[in-house]
Amino acid sequence: MKRFRKLVIGGIESKIVVLILVAMILVTAVFLAVTFAQSRMLAGLAEETSERQKSSITSTTTGVVTAVIDDSMSRGTELHAEVADEMFRDLVVIVRMMGEYAGKLFGDPGSVAPAAYQRPDAANEGVLSAQMIFADGVEEAAISDRLGLIANMSDMMLSLCASFEIEGAYIGLPEGAMLSVNTAAGEWVRQDGSYVTFDPRERYWYQQAAEAGELIFTDVETDQATGEMCVTCAMPVIGADGELEAVVGADFFLTEIQQAVAESAGKGGYLVVVNQNGHVILSPAEKGVFRVHNSSEAFDLRQSDNAKLSRLVQDALEGKTNMRLVRMDNNSFYMIGVPMKTAGWALISVYSEDSARQPVEQLRSDFEKTQEEATAIYREQSIRSQTIVLAVLIVLLAAMLCGALAAGRRIVKPLNTITERIANTSGENMEFKMEDAYRTGDEVEELAQSFADLSRKTVEYVEEVKRVTAEKERIGTELHMANQIQEGMLPSIFPPYPDRSEFDLYATMDPAKEVGGDFYDFFLIDGDHLALVMADVSGKGIPAALFMMVSKALLKNSAMMGKSPAEILSTVNDTICTNNKMQMFVTVWMGILEISTGKITAANAGHEYPAICQKGGAFTLYKDRHGFVVGGMEGVRYREYELTLSPGDRLFLYTDGVPEATDADEALFGTERMIAALNGALDGAPAEILAAVRKSVDAFVSGAEQFDDLTMLCLEYKGT
């Protein structure tokens, strides 16, 4: 060793100084590395957060926009349909009044004197007037009495057309004559003064009404006189002998509805009118599915290969639909249909999904711009902060080096003693204790005291680790036993009834923890009734498992007493509520299958919708009425409903752990993926169907931790 002034080169003192210097350099390097890594991590976190915010903004805004569109389309479509339907109701009133009056005239022809009538007069063109028109070959004199009889209706028909602003009304006779009231008298007179012949018996309105025997609305046709599109409401007049006396009718021109439909086009949406035959009769679209075709070329949209469009049109003709997203013409559209009940038509409102997404995309673009500006500011401030921190570290390093030189001398001697004592702690003597040599009144004393405290705590910790390890092993053993007990309580032998060929079923339950709160059950109440239970207890772990066992036993006991599903749920609910200090509850779907008929009587206490697949079809959710959960409130009464399974039909029950299975990005598996997985295994037995669903769930979560219990049951009804 060499001495330089008061510093011994190579001694402990110099080594301490070097050690502190190296340590400070390392600390500085680590600090800078951590700061750099943290900066990158924060930048990455900010970017990730930005993406999540964009996704959240997009999702939330899309939901709001969709709700606004739904409300706007629903109100607007319903209003347009009601206005149009009111016009058709007026038309029905007029035709019925004409039919009733004509029926009285033909029923008692002697009660009125024959009235005079006029042939068409070109001078009346544009004026509402009544004229008698004949088919070719009709002998006017031979039917003069019947002509005079219906001529008594002229004033009434003129008054109705004027009051209700109807373009035309008429009554046609089986003999080939027709009394017509309209403003197109000149259309019935040729240039040479002769009259245009017209046979009402060959017209669509006459034939349809005569064939139907009741009031009808015709398809949209072009009016012979005006060339405009119109619809006719017609009604047969039947005599006392059951024979056809006449057919009355009135025209309704679709000018106003055409104008409303034409004006609806723009800003991504428009209106479409579909008649009772599924034909598009009014639409502003010039191409695509909703283009208007001639009646001979019109296509029934209910027979379209587009299943969603076909179902929408069918539902709209029967009642108001909810808003649906339909893909057609290489684009997606929101659609709502409202029936025009009087005419048997439907008004469909169409709105482009692209137009609906424009506000969302604009908001997303603005957010990205703001986020980029904030990121640039953050990076600039981060670089400035790092520069300041580096300068401070250099100053601190120099100061601490000087301090290390001064403190080194005071540290050496007691440190040597401490080192010696620590080296001697072994075997039975594991505890380091304070001595007078360490009591320097500075950090060395604190260091020694810390060693003493740490040594004492270490000894205590070792003893505590031994105790905790033993306790953990005991708890693990008990949890394993609880898992075995729970598995033993659930039916696990398949097929469960080998001698029963009327049905086949399979069920599984995979708990998220050692024990779970989900459970399923099935048991024969008698030779012709099979009980099915699918339930989910609130919470997880041991409390949920205990509550599950109690609930399962209560449900089975009540079922074996011959009660219906609703009575079983009510009884079990009241029993649990009487002593439910932990405020736990359970959702339950319970059904009783009558094996001989395939009828299922079921009740739902807040549980998931079951899925049903008819033979040759696909699985769909059966959205039954939910009651309140079991154990939530005393005195609840549950409603039952019935399902009838035919041979080959299947029933799928599950808990929320299936649709709510979550992947690493916290996305849900969802009922749509579940239904898709079910339909991907339609040819399989129940066990294969459940295996396909579990495989689809596992592929979706891709190794993410199981969040909830996964419980499923599938029943295939084969019949007697």
C-alpha positions in Angstrom: 0.0 0.0 0.0 1.1 3.5 -0.7 0.3 6.7 1.2 -0.7 9.9 -0.6 -0.8 12.6 2.0 -3.4 11.3 4.4 -5.0 8.8 2.0 -3.7 5.2 2.1 -3.7 4.0 -1.5 -4.9 0.4 -1.6 -6.3 0.5 1.9 -9.9 0.1 3.0 -10.4 3.8 3.1 -9.4 4.2 -0.5 -11.5 1.3 -1.5 -14.5 2.7 0.2 -14.0 6.0 -1.7 -13.6 4.1 -5.0 -16.6 1.9 -4.1 -18.7 4.9 -3.4 -17.5 6.6 -6.6 -18.2 3.5 -8.7 -21.6 3.1 -7.0 -22.5 6.7 -7.8 -21.5 6.2 -11.4 -23.5 3.0 -11.6 -26.5 4.7 -9.9 -26.3 7.6 -12.3 -26.1 5.2 -15.2 -29.0 3.1 -13.9 -31.0 6.3 -13.2 -30.4 7.6 -16.7 -31.3 4.2 -18.2 -34.5 3.9 -16.1 -35.4 7.5 -16.9 -34.9 6.7 -20.6 -36.9 3.5 -20.4 -39.6 5.2 -18.3 -39.8 7.9 -20.9 -40.2 5.4 -23.7 -42.7 3.4 -21.6 -44.8 6.6 -20.8 -44.7 7.4 -24.5 -45.9 3.9 -25.4 -48.5 4.1 -22.6 -49.7 7.4 -23.9 -49.9 6.0 -27.4 -51.8 2.9 -26.1 -54.1 5.1 -24.0 -54.7 7.2 -27.1 -55.7 4.2 -29.1 -58.1 3.0 -26.3 -59.5 6.5 -26.1 -60.1 6.6 -29.8 -61.7 3.2 -29.6 -63.9 4.3 -26.7 -64.8 7.5 -28.4 -65.6 5.6 -31.6 -67.7 3.1 -29.7 -69.5 5.6 -27.6 -70.1 8.0 -30.4 -71.2 5.2 -32.7 -73.7 4.1 -30.0 -75.1 7.6 -29.6 -75.3 8.2 -33.4 -77.0 4.8 -33.8 -79.5 5.6 -31.1 -80.3 9.0 -32.6 -80.7 7.5 -36.0 -82.9 4.8 -34.6 -85.1 7.3 -32.8 -85.2 9.7 -35.9 -85.9 6.9 -38.4 -88.5 5.3 -36.1 -90.4 8.6 -35.6 -90.1 9.8 -39.1 -91.1 6.5 -40.8 -94.0 6.0 -38.4 -95.3 9.5 -39.1 -95.1 9.1 -42.9 -96.8 5.7 -42.7 -99.6 7.1 -40.5 -100.2 10.0 -42.8 -100.3 7.7 -45.9 -102.5 5.2 -44.0 -104.9 7.9 -43.1 -105.4 8.6 -46.8 -106.2 4.9 -47.4 -108.6 4.9 -44.5 -110.6 7.8 -46.1 -110.6 5.8 -49.3 -112.0 2.7 -47.5 -114.8 4.9 -45.9 -115.8 6.2 -49.4 -115.9 2.8 -51.0 -117.9 1.3 -48.1 -120.4 4.1 -48.3 -120.8 3.6 -52.0 -121.2 -0.2 -51.5 -123.8 0.2 -48.8 -125.8 2.6 -50.9 -125.6 0.5 -54.0 -126.6 -2.6 -51.9 -129.8 -0.8 -50.7 -130.7 0.3 -54.3 -130.3 -3.3 -55.7 -132.1 -4.7 -52.6 -135.1 -2.5 -53.1 -135.1 -1.2 -56.7 -138.7 0.0 -56.5 -137.9 2.4 -53.7 -136.4 5.0 -56.1 -137.3 6.2 -59.5 -134.8 5.7 -62.4 -132.5 8.7 -62.6 -131.2 10.3 -65.8 -127.5 9.8 -66.8 -125.2 11.4 -69.3 -122.6 10.0 -71.7 -119.1 11.5 -71.6 -118.9 15.2 -72.7 -115.6 16.6 -73.8 -116.8 20.0 -72.6 -116.5 18.6 -69.0 -112.8 18.0 -69.3 -111.2 19.1 -66.1 -114.5 19.3 -64.2 -115.7 16.7 -61.8 -118.6 15.1 -63.6 -120.5 11.7 -63.8 -120.8 9.8 -67.1 -122.0 6.4 -68.2 -119.5 4.3 -70.1 -120.2 1.0 -72.0 -118.2 -1.9 -73.1 -118.2 -2.8 -76.8 -121.5 -4.6 -77.8 -123.6 -3.6 -74.8 -127.2 -2.9 -75.7 -128.1 0.2 -73.6 -131.9 -0.3 -73.9 -131.7 -3.8 -72.6 -130.3 -2.7 -69.2 -131.9 0.8 -69.0 -133.6 -0.1 -65.7 -130.3 -1.0 -64.0 -128.6 2.0 -65.6 -131.3 4.3 -64.2 -131.0 2.6 -60.8 -127.2 3.2 -60.4 -127.6 6.7 -61.9 -129.2 7.6 -58.5 -125.7 7.3 -57.1 -124.3 10.2 -59.2 -124.8 13.0 -56.7 -123.5 10.9 -53.8 -120.3 9.9 -55.7 -119.8 13.6 -56.9 -120.1 14.8 -53.3 -117.7 12.1 -51.9 -115.1 12.8 -54.5 -115.3 16.6 -53.9 -115.3 16.3 -50.1 -112.5 13.8 -49.8 -110.5 15.1 -52.8 -110.7 11.7 -54.5 -109.6 11.6 -58.2 -112.2 9.1 -59.3 -115.0 6.8 -58.2 -117.1 4.3 -60.2 -119.6 1.5 -60.1 -119.4 -1.3 -62.7 -122.2 -3.7 -63.7 -121.8 -7.3 -64.8 -123.6 -6.4 -68.0 -120.5 -4.2 -69.1 -121.7 -0.7 -68.1 -120.0 1.6 -65.7 -121.0 4.9 -64.0 -117.7 6.9 -63.6 -117.1 10.1 -61.7 -113.8 11.9 -62.5 -112.4 15.0 -64.1 -111.2 13.3 -67.4 -114.5 13.3 -69.4 -112.7 14.3 -72.5 -110.6 11.1 -72.5 -113.8 9.1 -73.2 -114.7 11.0 -76.4 -112.8 10.5 -79.7 -112.1 13.3 -82.1 -114.9 12.2 -84.4 -117.4 12.5 -81.5 -117.8 8.8 -80.9 -117.3 7.3 -77.5 -114.4 5.3 -76.2 -115.6 1.8 -75.2 -114.6 0.4 -71.8 -115.3 -3.0 -70.3 -115.1 -2.8 -66.4 -115.3 -6.6 -66.2 -111.9 -6.8 -67.7 -110.3 -4.4 -65.2 -108.1 -5.7 -62.4 -110.1 -3.9 -59.7 -113.4 -5.5 -60.9 -111.9 -9.0 -61.1 -110.0 -8.9 -57.8 -113.0 -7.6 -55.8 -115.4 -10.1 -57.5 -113.0 -13.0 -56.8 -112.3 -11.9 -53.2 -115.9 -11.3 -52.3 -114.8 -8.4 -50.0 -113.1 -5.0 -50.0 -109.7 -5.1 -51.6 -106.8 -2.8 -52.6 -105.2 -3.5 -56.0 -101.6 -3.4 -56.9 -100.2 -0.1 -58.2 -101.2 0.4 -61.8 -101.1 3.2 -64.3 -104.5 5.0 -64.6 -105.9 4.6 -68.1 -107.2 8.1 -68.3 -104.4 10.2 -66.7 -101.4 7.9 -67.1 -100.5 8.5 -63.4 -99.7 5.8 -60.9 -102.7 5.0 -58.7 -104.2 2.3 -56.5 -107.8 1.3 -56.5 -110.0 0.3 -53.5 -112.9 -1.8 -54.7 -115.8 -3.7 -53.1 -118.3 -6.2 -54.6 -122.1 -5.6 -54.1 -123.8 -8.9 -53.6 -127.5 -9.4 -54.0 -129.9 -11.3 -51.7 -129.6 -14.3 -54.0 -125.8 -14.3 -53.5 -125.2 -13.1 -57.1 -122.8 -10.2 -58.0 -124.9 -7.1 -58.6 -122.0 -4.6 -59.2 -118.5 -3.6 -58.1 -117.9 -0.1 -56.6 -114.4 1.4 -56.5 -112.4 4.6 -56.1 -109.0 5.6 -57.3 -106.3 7.1 -55.2 -103.4 8.7 -57.0 -100.1 8.3 -55.3 -98.9 11.8 -56.2 -98.4 13.0 -52.6 -96.7 9.8 -51.5 -94.5 9.8 -54.6 -93.5 13.3 -53.8 -92.7 12.4 -50.2 -90.6 9.4 -51.3 -88.8 11.5 -53.9 -88.0 14.3 -51.4 -86.7 11.8 -48.8 -83.6 11.1 -50.9 -80.5 12.8 -49.8 -78.0 12.9 -46.9 -77.6 9.1 -47.0 -81.3 8.1 -46.6 -84.6 7.6 -48.4 -88.0 6.0 -48.1 -89.3 3.0 -50.0 -92.9 1.7 -50.3 -93.4 -2.0 -50.6 -96.8 -3.5 -51.4 -98.5 -6.6 -50.1 -96.8 -8.7 -52.7 -93.3 -7.6 -51.6 -92.9 -5.5 -54.7 -91.1 -2.1 -54.6 -93.7 0.3 -55.9 -92.3 3.7 -54.8 -88.6 4.5 -54.4 -86.1 7.3 -55.4 -83.4 4.7 -56.1 -82.5 4.4 -59.7 -80.6 1.2 -59.4 -80.1 -1.6 -57.0 -82.5 -3.8 -55.0 -84.9 -0.9 -54.2 -85.3 0.2 -57.8 -89.0 0.3 -59.0 -89.8 -2.3 -61.7 -92.9 -2.7 -63.8 -95.5 -5.0 -62.2 -94.6 -7.8 -64.7 -90.9 -7.5 -63.8 -91.3 -6.8 -60.0 -89.6 -9.2 -57.6 -91.0 -10.3 -54.3 -88.4 -9.1 -51.8 -89.6 -11.6 -49.3 -88.1 -14.3 -51.6 -84.8 -12.5 -51.8 -81.5 -14.4 -51.3 -80.6 -11.7 -48.8 -82.0 -13.3 -45.6 -81.9 -10.1 -43.5 -83.6 -8.0 -46.2 -86.2 -10.8 -46.8 -87.0 -10.9 -43.0 -87.2 -7.1 -42.7 -89.8 -6.8 -45.5 -91.8 -9.8 -44.1 -91.8 -8.3 -40.6 -92.5 -4.7 -41.8 -95.7 -6.0 -43.6 -96.8 -7.5 -40.3 -95.8 -4.9 -37.8 -93.3 -2.1 -36.9 -89.8 -3.4 -36.9 -86.8 -2.4 -34.8 -83.8 -0.8 -36.5 -81.7 -3.4 -38.4 -78.4 -3.3 -40.3 -78.8 -4.9 -43.7 -76.1 -5.5 -46.3 -77.1 -4.9 -49.9 -75.7 -3.4 -53.1 -72.1 -3.7 -51.6 -73.0 -1.3 -48.8 -74.6 -1.5 -45.3 -77.8 0.3 -44.5 -79.9 0.9 -41.3 -83.5 0.1 -42.0 -86.8 0.4 -40.2 -90.2 -0.8 -41.5 -93.7 0.4 -40.6 -96.9 -1.2 -41.9 -99.6 0.7 -43.7 -102.3 -1.6 -42.4 -105.2 -0.3 -44.4 -103.6 -1.0 -47.8 -101.5 -3.9 -46.5 -98.3 -2.2 -47.6 -95.2 -1.2 -45.7 -93.0 1.9 -45.6 -89.3 1.2 -45.2 -86.8 3.9 -44.1 -83.2 3.4 -45.4 -80.1 5.1 -44.1 -76.5 4.5 -45.2 -74.2 3.2 -42.5 -71.3 5.2 -44.1 -73.3 8.5 -43.7 -74.0 7.5 -40.0 -70.3 7.0 -39.4 -69.2 10.3 -40.8 -69.5 12.2 -37.5 -67.7 9.4 -35.7 -64.8 9.5 -38.2 -64.6 13.3 -38.0 -64.4 13.2 -34.2 -61.8 10.5 -34.4 -59.7 12.6 -36.8 -59.9 15.7 -34.6 -58.9 13.6 -31.6 -55.9 12.2 -33.4 -54.8 15.7 -34.4 -55.0 16.9 -30.8 -53.2 13.8 -29.5 -50.3 14.4 -31.9 -49.9 18.0 -30.7 -49.9 16.8 -27.1 -47.4 14.1 -27.8 -45.0 16.6 -29.5 -45.2 18.9 -26.5 -44.6 16.0 -24.1 -41.5 14.9 -25.9 -40.1 18.4 -26.0 -40.6 18.8 -22.2 -39.3 15.4 -21.5 -36.0 16.1 -23.3 -35.6 19.4 -21.4 -36.3 17.6 -18.0 -33.7 14.9 -18.8 -31.1 17.6 -19.5 -31.7 19.3 -16.2 -31.6 16.0 -14.3 -28.3 15.0 -15.9 -26.7 18.3 -14.9 -28.0 17.9 -11.3 -26.6 14.3 -11.2 -23.1 15.5 -12.2 -23.1 18.1 -9.5 -24.3 15.6 -6.9 -21.7 13.1 -8.1 -18.8 15.6 -7.4 -20.2 16.5 -4.0 -20.7 13.0 -2.9 -17.1 12.1 -4.0 -15.8 14.8 -1.6 -18.1 13.6 1.1 -16.9 10.0 0.5 -13.3 11.0 1.2 -14.3 12.6 4.5 -16.6 9.8 5.6 -14.3 7.0 4.6 -12.0 7.3 7.6 -14.9 7.2 10.0 -16.4 4.2 8.4 -13.4 1.9 8.1 -12.9 0.8 11.7 -16.5 0.0 12.7 -17.2 -1.5 9.3 -14.3 -3.9 9.8 -15.8 -4.9 13.1 -19.3 -5.3 11.6 -17.8 -7.4 8.8 -16.1 -9.6 11.3 -19.3 -10.1 13.3 -21.4 -10.8 10.2 -18.8 -13.3 9.0 -19.2 -15.2 12.4 -23.0 -15.5 12.2 -23.7 -19.0 11.2 -25.3 -22.2 12.4 -27.2 -21.6 15.7 -25.8 -18.1 16.0 -27.8 -16.5 13.1 -28.6 -13.2 14.8 -26.3 -10.1 14.6 -26.4 -8.0 17.8 -25.4 -4.4 18.6 -22.1 -3.7 20.4 -20.5 -0.6 21.9 -18.0 -0.6 19.0 -20.8 0.3 16.6 -22.1 3.2 18.6 -20.5 6.0 16.6 -23.4 8.4 16.7 -23.6 8.5 12.9 -24.8 6.5 10.0 -22.4 3.6 10.9 -24.4 3.2 14.2 -27.6 3.3 12.2 -26.2 0.8 9.8 -25.2 -1.6 12.6 -28.6 -1.1 14.2 -30.2 -1.8 10.9 -28.2 -5.0 10.6 -29.3 -6.0 14.1 -32.9 -5.2 13.3 -32.7 -7.0 9.9 -31.0 -10.0 11.5 -33.7 -10.2 14.2 -36.5 -9.8 11.6 -34.9 -12.3 9.3 -34.8 -14.9 12.0 -38.5 -14.1 12.8 -39.3 -14.2 9.1 -37.8 -17.6 8.6 -40.0 -18.9 11.4 -43.0 -17.2 9.9 -42.2 -18.6 6.4 -42.2 -22.1 7.9 -45.5 -21.5 9.6 -47.1 -19.9 6.5 -45.8 -22.7 4.2 -47.4 -25.3 6.4 -50.7 -23.4 6.5 -50.7 -22.9 2.8 -50.2 -26.6 2.2 -53.2 -27.3 4.5 -55.4 -24.8 2.7 -54.4 -26.2 -0.7 -55.3 -29.7 0.5 -58.7 -28.5 1.7 -59.4 -26.6 -1.5 -58.6 -29.7 -3.5 -61.0 -31.7 -1.4 -63.7 -29.0 -1.8 -63.2 -29.2 -5.6 -63.6 -32.9 -5.5 -66.7 -32.6 -3.4 -68.2 -30.1 -5.8 -67.5 -32.2 -8.8 -69.0 -35.1 -7.1 -72.3 -33.2 -6.5 -72.7 -32.5 -10.3 -73.9 -35.3 -12.6 -70.7 -36.5 -14.4 -71.5 -39.9 -15.8 -72.5 -39.8 -19.5 -74.7 -41.0 -21.0 -76.6 -40.5 -17.7 -79.5 -42.8 -18.7 -78.3 -45.4 -21.1 -81.6 -47.1 -21.2 -83.5 -44.0 -22.3 -83.4 -43.6 -26.0 -85.8 -40.6 -26.1 -83.1 -38.1 -25.4 -79.4 -37.5 -25.2 -77.6 -34.9 -23.1 -74.2 -33.8 -22.0 -72.9 -31.1 -19.6 -69.7 -29.6 -18.4 -68.6 -27.2 -15.6 -65.1 -25.6 -15.5 -64.6 -23.3 -12.5 -62.5 -20.2 -12.7 -61.0 -20.9 -9.3 -60.5 -24.1 -7.3 -64.2 -24.1 -6.7 -67.0 -22.3 -8.5 -70.5 -20.9 -8.1 -72.0 -22.2 -11.4 -73.9 -25.5 -11.4 -76.0 -27.6 -13.7 -78.3 -30.5 -12.8 -80.7 -32.9 -14.5 -82.7 -35.7 -12.9 -85.8 -37.8 -13.6 -88.8 -36.7 -11.6 -90.7 -39.7 -12.8 -90.6 -42.0 -15.8 -92.0 -39.3 -18.2 -90.5 -36.0 -16.7 -86.9 -34.9 -16.9 -85.8 -31.8 -14.9 -83.1 -29.5 -16.4 -81.3 -26.8 -14.3 -78.7 -24.2 -15.2 -77.7 -21.7 -12.5 -75.0 -19.1 -11.7 -74.3 -18.0 -8.1 -73.1 -14.5 -7.4 -69.5 -14.4 -6.5 -66.8 -17.0 -6.7 -64.7 -19.3 -4.4 -65.7 -21.1 -1.3 -68.8 -18.9 -0.4 -70.2 -19.3 -3.9 -69.6 -23.1 -3.8 -71.4 -23.5 -0.5 -74.3 -21.3 -1.7 -74.4 -23.4 -4.9 -74.7 -26.7 -2.9 -77.6 -25.3 -0.9 -79.4 -23.9 -4.0 -78.9 -27.1 -5.9 -80.4 -29.3 -3.1 -83.4 -26.9 -2.6 -84.2 -26.9 -6.3 -84.0 -30.7 -6.6 -86.1 -31.3 -3.5 -88.8 -28.9 -4.6 -88.9 -30.5 -8.1 -89.2 -34.0 -6.7 -92.3 -32.8 -4.8 -94.1 -32.4 -8.2 -94.1 -28.6 -8.4 -94.0 -26.6 -11.6 -90.8 -24.6 -12.5 -92.4 -21.3 -11.4 -93.5 -22.9 -8.1 -90.1 -24.4 -7.5 -88.3 -21.0 -8.1 -90.8 -19.2 -5.8 -90.4 -21.8 -3.0 -86.6 -21.8 -3.2 -86.5 -18.0 -3.4 -88.5 -17.7 -0.2 -86.5 -20.3 1.6 -83.2 -18.6 0.8 -84.4 -15.1 1.6 -85.4 -16.1 5.1 -81.8 -16.5 6.2 -79.6 -14.8 3.5 -77.3 -12.8 5.7 -74.5 -12.7 3.0 -77.0 -11.1 0.5 -76.0 -13.7 -2.1 -78.3 -14.6 -5.0 -78.4 -17.1 -7.9 -79.7 -16.8 -11.5 -81.6 -20.0 -12.5 -83.1 -21.4 -15.7 -85.3 -24.4 -14.9 -87.3 -26.5 -17.3 -89.2 -29.8 -17.0 -89.3 -31.9 -20.2 -92.3 -34.2 -20.7 -90.4 -36.9 -22.5 -93.4 -38.5 -24.3 -94.5 -35.3 -26.0 -91.3 -33.1 -26.1 -93.1 -30.3 -24.2 -90.8 -28.2 -21.9 -92.4 -26.1 -19.2 -89.8 -23.5 -18.1 -89.2 -20.5 -16.0 -86.2 -18.0 -16.0 -84.9 -16.3 -12.9 -82.6 -13.7 -14.3 -80.5 -16.2 -16.3 -79.1 -16.2 -19.8 -81.4 -16.8 -22.8 -81.4 -20.5 -23.9 -80.5 -21.4 -27.5 -82.7 -23.7 -29.5 -82.0 -25.6 -32.8 -84.9 -27.1 -34.7 -84.1 -30.2 -36.8 -82.6 -29.1 -40.1 -82.2 -25.5 -38.9 -79.7 -23.5 -36.9 -79.3 -22.5 -33.3 -80.9 -19.2 -32.3 -81.5 -17.5 -28.9 -84.9 -17.9 -27.4 -85.5 -14.6 -25.7 -87.8 -15.7 -22.9 -89.2 -13.4 -20.2 -86.8 -13.0 -17.2 -88.0 -13.0 -13.6 -86.0 -11.7 -10.6 -83.0 -13.6 -9.3 -83.5 -16.2 -6.7 -82.5 -14.9 -3.2 -82.8 -11.2 -4.1 -86.2 -10.4 -2.6 -88.8 -12.5 -0.8 -92.2 -13.0 -2.2 -91.3 -13.0 -5.9 -93.6 -14.9 -8.3 -92.2 -16.3 -11.5 -93.9 -16.8 -14.9 -93.7 -20.0 -16.9 -93.7 -20.6 -20.6 -93.8 -23.7 -22.8 -91.6 -25.0 -25.6 -92.2 -28.0 -27.7 -89.3 -30.0 -29.0 -89.7 -32.2 -32.1 -87.5 -35.2 -32.7 -84.1 -34.0 -33.7 -84.5 -30.6 -31.9 -81.7 -29.4 -29.5 -81.6 -27.2 -26.4 -78.4 -25.4 -25.3 -78.1 -23.9 -21.8 -75.1 -22.0 -20.4 -73.9 -19.5 -17.9 -72.6 -16.0 -18.5 -69.0 -17.3 -18.3 -69.4 -18.4 -22.0 -70.4 -15.1 -23.7 -68.4 -13.0 -21.2 -65.1 -15.0 -21.8 -62.5 -12.3 -22.3 -59.3 -12.2 -24.4 -56.1 -10.3 -23.6 -57.6 -7.1 -25.0 -60.6 -7.4 -22.7 -62.9 -8.1 -25.6 -65.9 -10.3 -24.9 -66.6 -13.6 -26.7 -70.3 -12.7 -27.0 -73.4 -14.5 -27.9 -72.9 -14.1 -31.7 -69.6 -16.1 -31.5 -71.3 -18.6 -29.3 -74.2 -19.1 -31.7 -71.6 -19.4 -34.6 -69.7 -22.1 -32.7 -73.0 -24.0 -32.0 -74.0 -23.8 -35.7 -70.5 -25.0 -36.6 -71.2 -28.4 -35.0 -74.8 -29.0 -36.0 -74.1 -32.6 -37.1 -72.4 -33.6 -33.8 -73.8 -35.1 -30.6 -74.3 -32.9 -27.5 -70.8 -33.8 -26.2 -69.3 -32.8 -29.5 -71.3 -29.5 -29.6 -70.1 -28.5 -26.1 -66.5 -29.4 -27.1 -66.8 -27.2 -30.2 -68.0 -24.2 -28.1 -65.2 -24.7 -25.6 -62.7 -24.9 -28.4 -64.0 -21.7 -29.9 -63.8 -20.0 -26.5 -60.3 -21.2 -25.9 -59.2 -20.0 -29.3 -60.8 -16.6 -28.7 -59.2 -16.0 -25.3 -55.9 -17.3 -26.5 -54.4 -18.1 -23.2 -55.9 -15.2 -21.2 -56.8 -16.0 -17.6 -60.3 -17.5 -17.2 -62.4 -14.8 -15.7 -65.6 -16.8 -14.8 -66.9 -20.3 -14.5 -67.7 -22.0 -17.9 -70.8 -24.1 -17.6 -72.8 -25.6 -20.5 -75.5 -28.3 -21.1 -76.9 -29.6 -24.4 -80.0 -31.7 -24.8 -81.0 -33.5 -28.0 -84.6 -34.7 -28.1 -85.1 -37.9 -30.1 -88.7 -38.6 -29.3 -90.4 -41.8 -28.3 
